[in-house]
Amino acid sequence: MSVSRSADRNVHFFDSLRPTEPLGGLYLNPSVTRRKFLRMLESIIDPDCHYSVWLRGTEAPLMPTDVPLEQGNYDIVSDSPGGIISLTDERCITRAYTRTNSRRDRRFRDQVRARDGKCVITGNVNLTAHRNYWSGFEAVHIFPLSHEEFFKTLNYPQLITIRSGEADTGINSCQNGLLMQSNIHQQFESFGFGIDPDDGYKITCFMEDTFRLDERTLDLVCRDPADERSVRDELLRWHFRQAILANMKGNGEPVFLIFQMEQI
């Protein structure tokens, strides 16, 4: 069973030459400004297209300001007369909601717990950490462990400075991890929200904001520039782009939560 990402959209965007056929859309939450919307479109629209974006019925193109985006239909107008707006071929990856129990994952889990001590999304502190009781808190991979080969293809191991040896890709480093509450972990895995390191580490929700996460800021404890253990911005940026592709492109990707348990 899957859930549609497009059913409750209140923003739609179109090629101006095809005003009845949406290219994609968005469920609008307060974190999305005109500036952010224009920047997110750059992840979806073919980079060879040059265009302006207009709220339908207005007399001026959208400018990159911090004014909140309005609900409605947006027309994307090609700078070339008669030019067609096309979308990128890129799609988001499929990832599983994982709760792993391998030996190498325990090291990752312990490093993330030691650094964060709280859900870095909601700010809720684990008051029983001193007793090593972590029920309800889970160490989350930003770039999923199930796509380790792709991690290497993108040269992300070069970002990681904390490893267990030369053969270690770094995907299980705390620099690729965040501590979250279990329910928040599921939202993160399904690309229900993303963390934008280029907008002050602000959280953007792409669906109804059940847990009131939109506009929160990623906790400093996991991104302190003075701490070598801090999360890598490039990985947060990658996840945010995946969330844009999953939620805004076309009809959006179906939401599947696949539970996967890795044994020792």
Secondary structure, 3 states (H helix, E strand, C coil): CCECCCCCCCEEEEECCCCCCEEEEECCCCCCEHHHHHHHHCCCECCCCCEEEEECCCCCCCCCCCCECCCEEEEEEECCCCCCCCECCCCCCCCCEECCCCHHHHHHHHHHHHHHCECCCCCCECCCHHHCCCCCEEEEECCCHHHHHHHHHCCHHHHCCCCCCCCCCCCCCHHHEEEEEHHHHHHHHCCCEEEEHHHCCEEEECCCCCCCCCCCECCHHHCCCCCCCCCCHHHHHHHHHHHHHHHHECCCCCECCCEECCCC
